[in-house]
Amino acid sequence: MSSASAARICIVGAGPCGLTALKNVRAFGLDNVVCYDESDAIGGNWTFDESPDRTSVYETTHIISSKRLTEFEDFPMPAGYPDFPSHRQLRAYFESYADHFNLTQFIRLRTRVEKARRLDDGRWSVRTAGPEGNAENVFDHLIVCAGHHRDPYVPEYPGEFSGEILHSRDFKRADGFRDKRVLVVGAGNSACDIAVDIGRVAAHTCLSMRRGYYIVPKLIFGRPVDVMYARLRKHLGRGLVQRIASAAMRIIMGPWRTYGLQAPKNRLFETHPTLNSNILNALRHGTVLPRVGIERLDGATVHFRDGTAESFDTIVWCTGFNVSYPFLDNSIFNASRTQPQPLYLKMMHERIANLYFIGLFQPIGCIWRLADYQARIAASQIAGRLGRPADIAKRISKEMRSPHWNFKLAANQAPEVDYHDFRHELLEELKQPSADRETAASATRR
């Protein structure tokens, strides 16, 4: 390995996590760094892109977490931004962030990482394809910030559907669904947003949920719900706040049957809640109609588990994503749909000390601030300011046995963390002395 100051660092992805990774390594004087991104602009999926082969937010997207718990702590969003900014405002925010921390010169856009291969000496050979053709460069450290909303997951059901089939990844705007009969499948934030959008123009819009989910309004008592939760939790603790929040939901929402929804069988926060106010209005107005889970498909007809059946022109699968990094060998990263990755603090590989994953988790809240702490840990280790745990295998095992919440694991819940607990763990890691730890260089496994 090279000395810390001369170490060559490769960052994959120039979304929010990649930007904060780049900012942090530069803050430690590590300027021999390049950040690759296949898009035309920084911002990752938050940069709206009409291209059908690019994953991005859709035209009407706004963040679901409030700006005060979303913005990077060292770079507040403009005071004039609303509580829930649009993707256009977020793009402007990311561009300002990159300018403020002088990041642009290190970013190579329209450049895809095709393969990252470990060499015999432990370094990384990274092959890229960009505007100037193919290239291959060697780096001492690899920081993966490529996100986990790239590879669409579509569940399998008996039979076949003869109409149009889309995934939420393909959805950009609602115009093309005018006067159609559309079934949106899913219960997450994207499913609810897309159903509401389509419901404004389609002839008939249904939302299929396979079980009961908690749908939480974005505002409670005139304040963002995540701000209210954070304040209450700070003073009352997680368990009590969970009980209070569950009771408040029953009072504010009323019975689930008034929305035509199945009642959740688990407690609040035992599955990832959906933060969406508009879907509740759409259900009561009838522009979106609730349906139970799918039993089978038969041509244009969809049969549901309650014995009903309807015909549709289009199905939009809002069923999440597989976690995959095709540029990494399966022996290094082999994703599971239902189990967390065996990574310490969701970022450190057990055997490979010069490989870091930033943002490979899903909090009840926004990823960006926590990714900033992860990136600070990675940069501190690369710079030799923070040691790598000598007992990392033991720590990974403990982390996987003791998740923050007893989630009923679904395809998109394997990387779930509690925002506040995970923040505490990351901050504690940054405080750890390096005397009882291995340095990143000595810990690299070949």
C-alpha positions, 0 to 999 in steps of 0.5 A: 500500500502507498503512504496515506497522503499519496494513496490513490482512492476511487469513489464509485457514484456521485450521488449524495453518498459519493459527494460526502465521501469525496468531501471527507477524504479531501478534508483529510488531505487525501487529494489523489482521488477520483469519483466516477459516475455514469450519469450526466450530472451529480446527484445520483437518483435524485437528478431527474432523467427522462431516459428510460434506461436511467434510474431517477426520481419521477417528475413530481418527487419531493423528499419524504424526510423533512429538510432539517433532518435531511440536509448535511449537518455542515451544509444547511439547505437554503432557508427559503426551501420548503419542509419537503423540497422537490428534486429540482431544489435538491439538485441545486443543493447538491450542486452548491454542496459540490461547489462549496467543498470544491469537489467538481474537479475530482468527478468524472461524469458519463463514466461507468465503472465496468469492473473493479478487480483486486490485484495480488498486492491488494490494490484495485484495478478499476476498468471504466468506460467514458467519453474518451473510451475505455481505461484501466487504473490502479487504486489503493482504496475503493469506496462504493457509493453506487446506491441500492436502488438500481436493479429492479425486483419484480415478484413472480405470480402464477400466470402471465399478464398481457398488458403493459408492464413497468417497474417504478424505475421506469416511471417518469411522469403520469401523462402516458397513463391518461384514460388507462386502467392501471394497477400499482403494486406495492405499499412503499413511498414510491408506490403511494406517490406513483398511484396518486400521480397516475390517479389524477389522469387514469380512468381507473387506478388501483393500489395492491398491498399484500398486507396491512402497512402503516401509512403515516402523514408527513405532517402532524400538528403542523410539524414534520413527523420526523422532527416530532419523533426525534424530539419525543424520542430524545426525551422519552426513549424509543419504546415509550415513543413507539407506544405513543406514536401507535396510539396517536396513529389510531386517533389521527387516522381512525380505523384502517377500514375507512380507507379500505386498507387492511389493518397492520398486524405488527406494531408501528416501526416493526416494518418500514412505515410509509410517509405519505399524506396524499395517498390517504386523501386519494383513497378517501376521494376515490381517485385511488382504490385499494386492493389486497395482494395478487393471487394470479395473472390471466391475460388482462385480468388480475385475480386478487386474494380476496376472490375479486378480479379486475382487468387492467391495461398496465401494471406498475411494479413498485416492489423494490430493488435487488442490492447488486454491484455488478462491477464487483466479483461475487466472492467480494459482494454477494447480495441477499434479498432478505439478510443484511450484508455482513459488513461492520457498521454497514460499511466495512468488509470483514476481509478487505480493509481497503474496501468501503460501502457508503450508504448501503442501509435504509433508515427510518429517515434520510441516509445522507447524514449517516453516510457522512459519518460513514465517510468520515470513518473511511477517510479517517482510516485511510488517513491513518487517524483511526484504526480498523477494529482487530475483532471485526469478524466478531463485531459483524456477527454481533451486528447481524444477530442484534438488529435495531428493530425486530423487523419482519424481513422483506426484500427491501428491509435487509439493510434497515437501521434505526436512524438514531441508534445508528447515528450513535454507533457511528459517532462512537466509532469515530471516538475509538482509540486506535491502540487496540486496532489494526491499521488499514494497511496491515489489515488488508487481506489478500 
